[in-house]
């Protein structure tokens, strides 16, 4: 079906293992954005959440973009409604608005620059020191970026459901049981958890660190879908996800997991659900996304 449609299947690291295994390309938000912008395929099947499929459509307006489950949303994107974001901008005139890629197309369209967790610190370091900056929508990532860049950022108070779920007490208990394990954390985690981390970075950087480190055991503070790739890359090492205090596996993103292999097949078969977008919003959102890609190259 993929060959018949001249389609490419892109999958985020947080997708279920079966989808990762059949994808043409697996990556984090920055890598997937680049791949979408470069593909010669007629159809992009985006195995991720809604804002990711939107990003592909913004960069590739002439391609058909399919999202296996159109209801696969994002609590972080939902935490930043476009109208409220506009009010935030109005309250801070003359500020440069940087928005994390985990936001809607409508919010991207109102932003000056888009970033990912991979490149946020580097992008901010390229901006003049005297420019006041708004950072939206993730408050935890914003705090970490401010600390790493040494810049004062005015933060939108959004949060990711998955990364807010991690519990410091559960992490400490796991560290006590595994004293030689390195703690890997995504910067969307709360600051109290980041304080325990041996390495902090985007999903792709966490994956790369687990491969290059001489440690043989890792406690992984992000959505556990990335652990599938860690095990494939180096099966001799041990990777532990942080459970909830009651032992539940509550850190799987419920929206990422709405996509299934069956839905991937059906969307290619039926060419639905297709991601549609208003052209004015798309063209406005393209500018800050293109600026990100140019500054990241």
Backbone bond lengths (Angstrom), bond angles and torsions (degrees), N, CA, C in turn:
res aa  C-N    CA-C-N  psi(-1)  N-CA   C-N-CA  omega(-1)  CA-C   N-CA-C  phi
1 X - - - 1.460 - - 1.526 110.83 -
2 X 1.303 116.82 -39.18 1.464 121.67 178.44 1.528 110.17 -61.76
3 X 1.332 116.27 -45.19 1.467 120.04 179.66 1.526 110.89 -66.31
4 X 1.304 116.33 -41.29 1.465 121.75 -179.15 1.524 110.99 -60.40
5 X 1.303 117.42 -38.91 1.467 122.00 -177.96 1.525 112.74 -89.41
6 X 1.323 118.37 -2.91 1.461 122.27 -171.70 1.528 109.14 49.21
7 X 1.325 113.61 56.46 1.464 120.94 -174.70 1.520 111.04 -109.34
8 X 1.316 115.34 155.42 1.460 122.56 170.27 1.523 107.23 -118.90
9 X 1.319 115.83 136.95 1.464 121.31 178.95 1.520 108.03 -105.71
10 X 1.331 115.57 114.91 1.460 122.28 177.95 1.524 108.49 -104.73
11 X 1.311 117.39 135.90 1.459 120.70 -178.26 1.523 110.98 -134.07
12 X 1.315 115.34 136.60 1.458 120.71 173.45 1.525 109.49 -78.76
13 X 1.331 115.24 156.27 1.466 120.50 179.43 1.528 113.07 -60.30
14 X 1.326 117.97 -17.98 1.459 120.64 -176.86 1.525 112.72 -89.66
15 X 1.327 117.57 2.71 1.459 119.84 177.04 1.532 110.66 -74.80
16 X 1.329 115.64 160.48 1.468 119.69 179.06 1.527 109.37 -61.77
17 X 1.341 117.88 151.25 1.469 121.17 -175.45 1.530 114.49 -53.26
18 X 1.332 117.58 -39.25 1.463 119.67 -178.58 1.516 112.32 -60.37
19 X 1.316 117.28 -39.80 1.465 121.18 178.35 1.525 110.24 -69.16
20 X 1.323 117.19 -41.79 1.464 119.78 176.90 1.525 110.75 -57.33
21 X 1.325 116.09 -38.66 1.458 120.22 -174.72 1.525 113.28 -69.97
22 X 1.336 118.56 -24.25 1.465 119.82 -179.57 1.524 112.74 -103.45
23 X 1.328 117.18 -1.76 1.462 120.35 -177.45 1.526 111.33 -71.92
24 X 1.330 115.43 149.98 1.470 120.52 173.62 1.521 110.50 -75.77
25 X 1.328 115.37 -29.78 1.462 119.52 -178.77 1.515 108.90 -151.19
26 X 1.337 115.72 136.68 1.461 122.35 177.98 1.522 107.32 -120.93
27 X 1.313 117.09 138.10 1.456 118.05 -180.00 1.507 113.01 -170.25
28 X 1.344 115.22 -177.37 1.455 120.30 173.45 1.523 108.31 -91.64
29 X 1.319 117.64 -174.13 1.464 120.68 -172.25 1.528 112.85 -61.11
30 X 1.331 117.44 -40.99 1.463 120.37 -179.22 1.521 110.77 -67.35
31 X 1.326 117.20 -46.76 1.460 121.54 -179.16 1.530 110.90 -62.73
32 X 1.334 116.70 -41.48 1.457 120.82 -179.72 1.520 111.35 -67.59
33 X 1.335 117.27 -36.33 1.461 120.79 177.23 1.526 110.32 -62.70
34 X 1.324 116.18 -44.99 1.458 119.94 178.93 1.529 110.95 -62.42
35 X 1.334 116.00 -43.96 1.459 119.80 -178.08 1.521 110.92 -63.72
36 X 1.326 117.07 -41.22 1.461 120.58 178.62 1.521 110.85 -61.78
37 X 1.328 116.57 -40.56 1.469 120.33 -176.76 1.525 112.09 -71.25
38 X 1.326 117.32 -20.23 1.464 121.41 -174.60 1.522 114.31 -101.28
39 X 1.330 118.47 -13.34 1.460 120.23 -169.73 1.530 112.83 -70.92
40 X 1.319 115.70 147.90 1.466 122.78 173.83 1.520 111.95 -99.25
41 X 1.310 117.33 3.01 1.464 120.88 179.73 1.527 110.26 -67.35
42 X 1.327 116.20 155.46 1.471 121.58 175.72 1.522 111.40 -82.97
43 X 1.343 115.12 -26.94 1.458 121.06 -173.89 1.527 109.15 -128.76
44 X 1.319 115.92 133.06 1.467 121.46 174.05 1.522 108.09 -111.26
45 X 1.317 116.60 117.41 1.462 121.02 171.86 1.522 106.47 -96.49
46 X 1.328 115.97 111.48 1.463 119.44 -174.94 1.521 109.53 -100.97
47 X 1.315 115.09 106.16 1.464 121.23 178.21 1.525 107.67 -90.49
48 X 1.305 113.36 89.92 1.451 122.28 -178.70 1.508 107.24 -167.06
49 X 1.325 116.40 -139.78 1.469 120.08 178.19 1.528 109.58 -118.61
50 X 1.324 115.71 176.23 1.457 121.87 -166.67 1.528 113.40 -57.42
51 X 1.340 117.90 -44.18 1.465 119.00 -176.92 1.522 111.19 -65.44
52 X 1.333 118.09 -27.51 1.460 121.26 178.52 1.524 110.93 -70.63
53 X 1.339 116.01 -42.54 1.464 119.71 176.30 1.523 110.20 -64.74
54 X 1.330 116.51 -37.73 1.460 120.05 175.99 1.524 110.87 -59.91
55 X 1.323 116.61 -42.37 1.460 120.95 179.78 1.514 111.03 -59.90
56 X 1.334 116.34 -42.15 1.462 120.13 177.66 1.529 110.83 -61.86
57 X 1.317 117.13 -41.52 1.471 120.95 -179.68 1.519 110.67 -67.95
58 X 1.332 117.68 -38.28 1.463 120.99 177.46 1.521 110.56 -59.33
59 X 1.326 116.73 -42.11 1.455 121.80 -177.12 1.526 112.69 -81.94
60 X 1.332 117.06 -23.39 1.468 121.67 -174.63 1.523 110.49 -132.46
61 X 1.319 118.32 68.88 1.461 120.62 -173.62 1.521 114.78 -63.91
62 X 1.339 117.43 -24.24 1.460 120.23 -177.45 1.521 113.17 -89.02
63 X 1.324 116.85 -2.85 1.460 120.29 -179.57 1.527 110.84 -99.36
64 X 1.311 115.14 153.89 1.460 120.57 173.77 1.522 108.30 -83.83
65 X 1.317 116.24 123.28 1.470 121.11 -179.77 1.529 108.10 -110.95
66 X 1.311 115.60 121.76 1.458 122.20 -179.97 1.520 109.96 -111.54
67 X 1.314 116.13 138.63 1.466 123.01 174.27 1.528 106.12 -117.90
68 X 1.337 118.74 116.22 1.468 120.11 -174.05 1.521 114.49 -49.98
69 X 1.347 117.20 -38.56 1.465 120.75 173.58 1.520 107.62 -128.48
70 X 1.313 116.60 109.17 1.462 121.72 -174.64 1.525 112.01 -65.39
71 X 1.346 117.62 -16.32 1.460 121.85 179.94 1.527 112.72 -87.71
72 X 1.325 116.93 0.54 1.468 120.59 -179.94 1.527 109.10 -72.87
73 X 1.316 116.15 95.08 1.456 121.34 -174.95 1.516 112.62 -100.00
74 X 1.330 116.34 -151.73 1.460 121.68 -177.28 1.514 108.47 -158.45
75 X 1.323 117.79 124.25 1.461 120.52 -179.42 1.521 111.78 -64.60
76 X 1.322 117.46 -32.00 1.461 120.57 179.02 1.526 110.65 -67.53
77 X 1.326 116.92 -45.03 1.464 120.36 176.94 1.525 110.30 -63.60
78 X 1.336 116.65 -40.03 1.469 120.38 179.52 1.522 111.83 -65.54
79 X 1.330 116.92 -26.22 1.463 121.81 -179.18 1.530 112.70 -72.58
80 X 1.328 116.75 -3.92 1.464 120.47 -177.54 1.534 109.79 -131.31
81 X 1.332 117.65 74.38 1.470 120.62 178.54 1.538 110.56 -64.09
82 X 1.330 117.67 141.08 1.475 120.53 -176.09 1.524 114.35 -54.94
83 X 1.331 118.07 -41.43 1.465 120.05 -178.22 1.530 111.55 -65.65
84 X 1.333 116.04 -41.31 1.462 119.90 178.35 1.527 110.86 -69.43
85 X 1.321 115.74 -34.35 1.465 119.78 177.08 1.531 110.25 -64.85
86 X 1.337 116.74 -39.21 1.463 120.04 177.14 1.524 110.79 -62.48
87 X 1.330 117.13 -39.36 1.472 120.57 176.39 1.530 111.18 -61.99
88 X 1.319 115.19 -39.02 1.469 121.55 177.61 1.528 109.74 -61.33
89 X 1.329 116.80 -43.53 1.465 120.78 178.06 1.530 110.94 -64.47
90 X 1.322 115.75 -41.60 1.470 119.98 -178.92 1.525 112.36 -63.30
91 X 1.336 116.05 -32.38 1.459 120.54 179.93 1.529 112.52 -76.09
92 X 1.338 115.73 -13.83 1.477 120.08 -177.44 1.531 109.35 -130.60
93 X 1.328 116.59 66.94 1.467 119.06 178.98 1.525 111.04 -64.03
94 X 1.316 114.34 152.98 1.470 122.19 178.07 1.528 112.89 68.60
95 X 1.332 117.02 13.61 1.464 120.77 174.06 1.539 109.65 -94.56
96 X 1.307 114.97 150.83 1.471 122.26 176.36 1.528 107.08 -92.12
97 X 1.334 116.91 121.10 1.467 121.56 -173.33 1.521 111.25 -96.17
98 X 1.336 115.43 110.31 1.460 121.77 174.21 1.525 108.00 -102.69
99 X 1.313 116.17 126.08 1.467 120.31 178.86 1.523 110.10 -118.38
100 X 1.310 114.38 130.75 1.463 122.52 172.35 1.524 107.99 -59.46
101 X 1.300 117.34 142.49 1.458 122.15 -175.23 1.534 112.25 -59.55
102 X 1.339 116.71 -19.65 1.470 121.26 178.60 1.525 110.60 -78.54
103 X 1.321 116.23 62.50 1.457 122.38 177.52 1.519 108.27 -148.64
104 X 1.312 116.15 167.36 1.465 120.47 -176.82 1.528 111.19 -72.50
105 X 1.332 115.31 163.53 1.465 120.85 176.32 1.524 110.70 -60.43
106 X 1.338 116.73 -36.49 1.459 120.66 -179.30 1.522 111.69 -64.57
107 X 1.335 117.16 -35.83 1.470 120.90 176.56 1.530 110.03 -73.65
108 X 1.318 117.01 -40.22 1.469 119.82 175.81 1.522 110.40 -57.06
109 X 1.331 116.12 -39.88 1.465 121.05 -177.40 1.526 111.97 -63.61
110 X 1.313 117.88 -24.22 1.465 122.78 -179.49 1.531 112.20 -94.73
111 X 1.323 117.06 -0.32 1.465 122.11 -173.55 1.529 111.28 -98.79
112 X 1.329 115.18 160.19 1.465 120.87 176.86 1.521 112.30 -91.83
113 X 1.333 116.26 -29.17 1.460 120.86 -177.20 1.515 108.66 -154.54
114 X 1.326 116.37 140.40 1.459 122.36 174.95 1.528 107.77 -103.03
115 X 1.313 116.57 147.66 1.466 121.02 176.39 1.514 109.58 -136.62
116 X 1.309 116.07 167.65 1.460 122.29 170.09 1.521 107.49 -122.74
117 X 1.314 116.74 173.29 1.463 119.00 176.92 1.525 110.89 -66.78
118 X 1.346 117.44 -20.91 1.460 121.27 178.65 1.526 112.38 -72.32
119 X 1.332 115.76 -37.21 1.470 118.04 -168.29 1.525 115.18 -118.76
120 X 1.341 118.25 -0.30 1.466 120.78 -172.76 1.530 112.50 -55.91
121 X 1.316 117.20 -47.77 1.472 120.56 -177.38 1.524 110.11 -63.88
122 X 1.316 117.26 -43.24 1.468 120.84 -179.51 1.522 111.40 -64.60
123 X 1.341 117.48 -42.13 1.463 120.06 -179.32 1.522 111.12 -63.50
124 X 1.326 116.55 -43.31 1.465 120.07 -179.58 1.527 111.14 -64.80
125 X 1.324 116.63 -33.67 1.471 119.79 179.13 1.528 111.57 -66.53
126 X 1.326 117.36 -18.88 1.460 121.31 179.79 1.529 112.93 -86.93
127 X 1.329 116.88 -9.65 1.462 120.91 -178.18 1.525 110.89 -88.57
128 X 1.338 117.77 147.80 1.472 120.51 177.28 1.525 111.34 -55.76
129 X 1.313 115.87 143.18 1.467 121.62 -174.35 1.528 113.24 -65.14
130 X 1.328 116.79 -24.69 1.459 119.14 -174.41 1.534 113.77 -91.35
131 X 1.335 117.45 3.21 1.462 120.36 179.72 1.526 109.56 -84.61
132 X 1.348 118.78 120.86 1.471 119.61 174.43 1.528 110.13 -72.32
133 X 1.320 116.45 139.03 1.465 121.10 -170.68 1.520 111.21 -121.48
134 X 1.343 114.79 134.05 1.458 122.29 167.67 1.519 107.22 -98.72
135 X 1.330 116.66 135.10 1.467 120.52 178.29 1.525 109.02 -122.99
136 X 1.321 115.90 122.96 1.464 121.56 -177.62 1.531 109.60 -136.57
137 X 1.352 119.93 161.40 1.460 123.55 -12.13 1.533 114.05 -99.67
138 X 1.343 119.17 -5.26 1.466 119.86 -171.13 1.532 111.91 -87.28
139 X 1.320 116.59 116.93 1.467 121.06 -176.77 1.524 111.97 -70.37
140 X 1.337 117.45 -35.85 1.470 119.73 -178.71 1.525 110.90 -68.89
141 X 1.328 116.27 -46.33 1.460 119.67 176.46 1.522 109.85 -61.40
142 X 1.338 116.36 -41.22 1.457 120.14 179.97 1.521 112.94 -60.53
143 X 1.337 116.82 -42.55 1.466 120.43 178.39 1.519 110.79 -62.82
144 X 1.320 116.48 -41.54 1.467 120.69 -179.20 1.527 110.70 -67.37
145 X 1.338 116.22 -43.21 1.463 120.55 179.58 1.527 110.21 -63.06
146 X 1.337 117.03 -40.79 1.461 120.57 178.59 1.523 110.54 -60.71
147 X 1.319 116.28 -43.22 1.457 120.45 -179.33 1.532 111.24 -66.17
148 X 1.334 116.31 -41.78 1.464 120.68 -177.64 1.530 112.12 -72.04
149 X 1.326 116.45 -34.68 1.465 120.36 -175.44 1.522 112.95 -90.68
150 X 1.348 116.28 -18.82 1.451 119.89 -175.74 1.515 113.46 73.98
151 X 1.337 116.88 14.89 1.462 121.19 -179.00 1.524 110.34 -103.95
152 X 1.329 116.07 146.81 1.455 120.92 173.82 1.520 108.27 -81.78
153 X 1.333 116.79 123.97 1.459 122.05 -179.90 1.520 109.15 -119.65
154 X 1.309 116.90 135.82 1.458 121.48 171.45 1.515 107.42 -89.94
155 X 1.331 116.42 119.09 1.464 121.33 -166.61 1.524 113.21 -102.03
156 X 1.320 114.68 138.40 1.465 121.66 163.87 1.530 106.75 -77.95
157 X 1.339 117.26 140.24 1.458 120.50 -171.84 1.532 113.22 -93.59
158 X 1.319 117.15 52.15 1.465 121.21 176.11 1.514 111.25 -90.42
159 X 1.339 115.43 165.81 1.471 118.87 178.79 1.520 110.36 -153.37
160 X 1.326 114.92 156.20 1.462 122.96 177.84 1.521 109.09 -94.01
161 X 1.314 116.26 127.53 1.468 121.93 -179.62 1.519 111.76 -54.06
162 X 1.322 116.83 -44.70 1.467 121.15 -175.92 1.524 111.05 -66.27
163 X 1.321 117.37 -51.00 1.461 119.77 -174.47 1.521 112.94 -74.14
164 X 1.327 117.33 -22.66 1.463 120.27 174.40 1.526 111.63 -76.03
165 X 1.332 116.78 -16.38 1.468 121.14 -176.66 1.524 112.39 -76.71
166 X 1.323 117.30 -26.37 1.464 119.97 -178.30 1.524 110.12 -59.73
167 X 1.313 114.66 139.11 1.459 121.65 -173.57 1.522 110.36 -114.60
168 X 1.326 116.62 130.66 1.461 120.41 -177.01 1.527 111.78 -63.60
169 X 1.327 117.13 -39.81 1.465 119.79 -179.83 1.523 111.07 -62.70
170 X 1.348 116.22 -41.73 1.470 119.89 178.86 1.521 110.22 -64.55
171 X 1.327 117.16 -38.58 1.465 121.03 178.58 1.527 110.69 -64.56
172 X 1.316 117.12 -44.66 1.465 120.80 -179.36 1.530 110.90 -62.12
173 X 1.315 116.28 -41.81 1.472 119.91 178.18 1.523 110.59 -61.22
174 X 1.341 116.37 -40.51 1.461 119.93 -179.92 1.525 110.68 -69.18
175 X 1.328 117.49 -35.95 1.462 120.95 177.60 1.526 110.95 -66.24
176 X 1.315 117.43 -38.82 1.466 121.13 178.94 1.524 110.70 -63.63
177 X 1.338 116.10 -39.45 1.466 120.85 179.03 1.530 112.03 -72.63
178 X 1.346 116.39 -25.28 1.469 121.17 -176.28 1.532 109.09 -131.24
179 X 1.336 117.28 70.00 1.474 121.03 -172.26 1.522 114.45 -64.17
180 X 1.318 117.56 -19.90 1.463 119.92 -178.19 1.528 113.10 -96.66
181 X 1.327 116.98 2.27 1.462 120.72 -178.56 1.525 110.87 -80.91
182 X 1.322 115.90 141.91 1.464 121.45 173.84 1.528 108.18 -88.28
183 X 1.314 115.62 138.06 1.467 121.16 179.56 1.524 108.86 -95.48
184 X 1.337 115.73 121.36 1.456 122.57 178.29 1.525 108.00 -108.58
185 X 1.325 117.74 129.51 1.465 120.02 -174.46 1.517 111.91 -135.09
186 X 1.324 115.20 141.64 1.458 121.69 172.13 1.525 108.26 -82.67
187 X 1.342 118.30 141.27 1.474 119.42 -176.15 1.521 114.97 -69.03
188 X 1.339 118.87 -2.35 1.460 120.31 172.47 1.531 111.34 -78.27
189 X 1.333 117.47 -8.03 1.462 120.43 176.78 1.531 109.96 -71.14
190 X 1.327 115.24 158.10 1.457 120.09 178.41 1.532 110.53 -65.80
191 X 1.328 115.45 152.20 1.459 121.65 -174.24 1.526 112.37 -58.42
192 X 1.335 117.71 -35.72 1.468 120.76 -179.89 1.521 111.57 -62.60
193 X 1.330 116.73 -30.41 1.458 121.00 177.04 1.524 111.23 -80.31
194 X 1.324 116.39 -38.89 1.463 119.95 178.87 1.526 111.33 -61.64
195 X 1.320 116.66 -28.86 1.464 120.61 178.87 1.531 112.01 -61.82
196 X 1.327 116.92 -22.38 1.474 121.04 -179.69 1.531 112.50 -91.78
197 X 1.326 117.61 -5.94 1.457 121.03 -170.93 1.526 112.80 -80.07
198 X 1.320 115.26 143.24 1.460 121.55 171.63 1.523 110.86 -88.30
199 X 1.334 115.88 -24.26 1.464 120.41 177.31 1.519 108.33 -150.07
200 X 1.343 116.09 136.27 1.464 122.42 179.63 1.521 107.98 -123.40
201 X 1.322 116.64 132.47 1.459 119.17 179.26 1.504 112.63 -177.34
202 X 1.323 116.24 175.57 1.457 122.74 176.63 1.525 109.90 -64.62
203 X 1.317 116.66 170.94 1.464 119.84 -178.57 1.528 111.62 -58.14
204 X 1.326 117.33 -42.85 1.465 119.13 -179.71 1.524 111.56 -66.64
205 X 1.345 116.34 -36.12 1.462 118.87 178.99 1.528 111.62 -71.36
206 X 1.338 116.68 -33.91 1.469 119.45 175.16 1.523 110.06 -64.44
207 X 1.323 116.35 -41.68 1.462 120.73 178.30 1.524 110.33 -61.98
208 X 1.320 117.26 -47.13 1.464 120.54 -179.02 1.530 111.53 -63.38
209 X 1.335 116.56 -39.21 1.469 119.64 -179.80 1.522 110.68 -64.63
210 X 1.335 116.17 -40.34 1.467 118.72 -178.87 1.530 111.53 -64.43
211 X 1.330 117.05 -27.08 1.463 120.36 178.48 1.518 111.99 -78.99
212 X 1.331 116.46 -39.37 1.465 120.12 -173.49 1.523 113.29 -86.94
213 X 1.319 117.63 -19.37 1.462 120.87 -177.02 1.529 111.29 -70.24
214 X 1.339 115.24 147.85 1.467 119.11 175.39 1.526 111.85 -84.06
215 X 1.332 117.02 -0.76 1.466 120.91 173.91 1.525 109.56 -71.11
216 X 1.343 115.94 153.27 1.463 118.53 178.90 1.535 112.40 -116.10
217 X 1.342 116.48 5.62 1.463 120.07 178.79 1.525 109.13 -143.94
218 X 1.350 115.27 136.87 1.461 120.18 -175.99 1.527 110.59 -136.26
219 X 1.321 115.19 138.56 1.461 122.52 170.35 1.527 105.89 -100.90
220 X 1.338 116.29 121.66 1.468 121.31 -168.74 1.524 110.72 -107.81
221 X 1.343 115.44 112.97 1.456 122.16 -179.25 1.531 110.36 -99.86
222 X 1.307 115.86 70.44 1.455 122.88 169.94 1.523 106.65 -163.06
223 X 1.323 116.66 179.23 1.462 120.44 -179.58 1.531 108.68 -55.24
224 X 1.344 117.78 130.17 1.465 120.20 -169.62 1.520 116.18 -69.62
225 X 1.340 118.55 -3.22 1.461 119.70 176.58 1.516 112.57 -58.57
226 X 1.340 117.27 -30.31 1.459 120.80 -179.78 1.522 111.75 -65.04
227 X 1.326 117.41 -25.14 1.465 120.65 -177.70 1.523 111.05 -63.32
228 X 1.325 117.83 -29.86 1.470 120.80 177.11 1.524 110.56 -58.34
229 X 1.341 116.51 -45.01 1.461 119.84 178.86 1.519 111.78 -69.55
230 X 1.325 117.05 -36.13 1.465 119.90 177.99 1.523 110.47 -61.05
231 X 1.325 116.20 -43.11 1.471 120.18 -179.78 1.522 111.84 -68.47
232 X 1.344 117.09 -35.59 1.456 119.71 177.44 1.524 111.37 -66.96
233 X 1.340 116.09 -39.62 1.468 120.68 -177.27 1.527 111.81 -72.19
234 X 1.340 116.63 -37.07 1.471 119.89 -179.12 1.528 109.25 -148.66
235 X 1.335 116.93 84.41 1.463 120.76 -175.51 1.522 114.74 -69.42
236 X 1.321 118.21 -10.15 1.462 120.63 -178.53 1.521 112.28 -82.84
237 X 1.325 117.00 -12.28 1.449 120.85 178.80 1.529 110.47 -94.16
238 X 1.323 115.72 163.01 1.468 121.98 -178.59 1.517 109.90 -109.79
239 X 1.341 115.53 133.63 1.458 121.19 -177.59 1.528 108.70 -126.03
240 X 1.316 116.36 123.76 1.456 121.62 -174.85 1.517 110.50 -115.08
241 X 1.330 117.61 129.97 1.458 119.90 172.42 1.521 108.53 -91.81
242 X 1.311 115.96 152.97 1.462 121.08 -177.34 1.528 108.44 -88.21
243 X 1.340 118.04 116.15 1.461 120.15 179.98 1.523 111.14 -78.73
244 X 1.323 116.09 168.02 1.452 119.63 170.24 1.523 109.56 -70.58
245 X 1.317 116.94 167.90 1.458 120.44 -179.23 1.520 112.22 -59.09
246 X 1.352 116.57 -29.03 1.463 119.84 179.70 1.517 111.97 -90.99
247 X 1.344 116.63 9.24 1.453 121.11 177.00 1.515 114.11 87.65
248 X 1.322 118.44 2.93 1.465 120.82 -176.90 1.524 110.44 -75.49
249 X 1.329 115.53 155.32 1.465 120.89 171.19 1.526 107.09 -92.49
250 X 1.318 115.83 75.09 1.466 120.53 -170.82 1.519 112.77 -98.32
251 X 1.337 117.45 10.34 1.452 119.72 -176.93 1.527 113.42 -104.88
252 X 1.350 117.03 10.85 1.450 120.25 170.54 1.527 108.57 -77.96
253 X 1.328 116.95 133.78 1.457 120.03 178.75 1.527 108.96 -71.94
254 X 1.329 118.73 117.76 1.467 120.15 -177.72 1.524 112.80 -65.33
255 X 1.331 116.50 -25.17 1.467 119.79 -179.74 1.522 111.52 -79.86
256 X 1.333 116.61 -41.80 1.467 119.67 175.92 1.526 110.65 -59.31
257 X 1.321 116.17 -36.54 1.459 120.10 -175.21 1.533 113.09 -83.62
258 X 1.341 117.41 1.72 1.461 119.75 174.12 1.533 111.48 -70.62
259 X 1.340 116.03 -25.91 1.463 119.31 174.82 1.523 109.32 -76.95
260 X 1.330 116.12 137.66 1.463 121.76 178.37 1.524 108.75 -133.57
261 X 1.330 115.88 166.01 1.471 119.60 176.92 1.523 111.32 -59.42
262 X 1.315 116.61 -39.80 1.460 120.06 178.71 1.529 111.23 -61.42
263 X 1.332 116.50 -41.72 1.459 119.63 179.70 1.529 111.55 -69.21
264 X 1.328 116.97 -33.28 1.466 120.06 175.91 1.521 109.73 -62.14
265 X 1.330 116.09 -46.19 1.466 120.79 178.94 1.526 110.90 -62.81
266 X 1.326 116.42 -47.07 1.463 120.09 -176.57 1.524 112.78 -65.31
267 X 1.338 117.39 -35.64 1.466 118.08 -179.36 1.528 110.60 -68.79
268 X 1.326 117.54 -32.96 1.458 120.20 175.05 1.527 111.14 -72.32
269 X 1.301 116.59 -36.55 1.467 121.11 -179.94 1.529 111.01 -67.18
270 X 1.329 115.83 -45.27 1.466 120.94 -174.92 1.535 112.69 -96.60
271 X 1.336 117.16 -9.57 1.463 122.93 -174.15 1.538 111.02 55.74
272 X 1.300 115.10 37.85 1.462 124.44 178.96 1.532 108.42 -148.03
273 X 1.336 119.28 151.87 1.463 128.04 -3.30 1.525 111.72 -79.96
274 X 1.326 114.99 136.45 1.455 122.18 -179.47 1.524 109.82 -97.59
275 X 1.314 115.44 138.94 1.458 121.41 178.26 1.536 108.92 -82.04
276 X 1.305 116.78 116.91 1.463 122.69 177.71 1.523 109.05 -106.74
277 X 1.332 116.44 153.69 1.459 118.93 -178.48 1.520 110.64 -151.66
278 X 1.323 115.76 140.04 1.444 121.77 173.39 1.529 109.88 -61.47
279 X 1.320 117.53 130.75 1.457 121.27 -173.52 1.530 112.50 -65.46
280 X 1.321 117.63 -34.47 1.459 119.45 179.01 1.524 111.02 -64.92
281 X 1.347 116.21 -44.64 1.464 119.87 177.40 1.525 109.88 -63.72
282 X 1.330 116.35 -42.92 1.462 119.94 -179.06 1.529 111.45 -59.31
283 X 1.327 116.78 -47.64 1.461 119.84 -177.21 1.525 111.67 -66.32
284 X 1.335 116.77 -36.08 1.465 120.09 177.85 1.522 111.07 -69.95
285 X 1.338 117.09 -37.45 1.463 121.28 179.81 1.530 111.77 -73.47
286 X 1.330 116.11 -23.38 1.462 120.04 -178.42 1.527 111.47 -64.06
287 X 1.336 117.32 -38.91 1.470 120.92 -174.00 1.525 113.00 -59.61
288 X 1.351 120.00 -51.96 1.466 118.46 179.93 1.530 113.07 -69.73
289 X 1.336 116.99 -27.75 1.465 119.33 175.85 1.523 110.98 -69.58
290 X 1.326 115.59 -44.33 1.468 120.03 178.54 1.524 110.22 -63.50
291 X 1.325 116.32 -38.39 1.473 119.88 177.16 1.519 110.31 -60.32
292 X 1.353 117.32 -41.70 1.452 121.14 177.22 1.523 110.84 -59.78
293 X 1.325 117.36 -48.57 1.467 120.64 -177.56 1.526 110.75 -63.81
294 X 1.319 117.17 -38.87 1.466 119.99 179.49 1.530 111.08 -67.33
295 X 1.336 116.46 -41.34 1.463 120.16 -178.48 1.522 111.60 -74.43
296 X 1.327 117.20 -20.95 1.466 120.86 -178.76 1.514 112.80 -88.62
297 X 1.320 116.62 -13.10 1.464 119.53 -175.65 1.524 111.89 -74.42
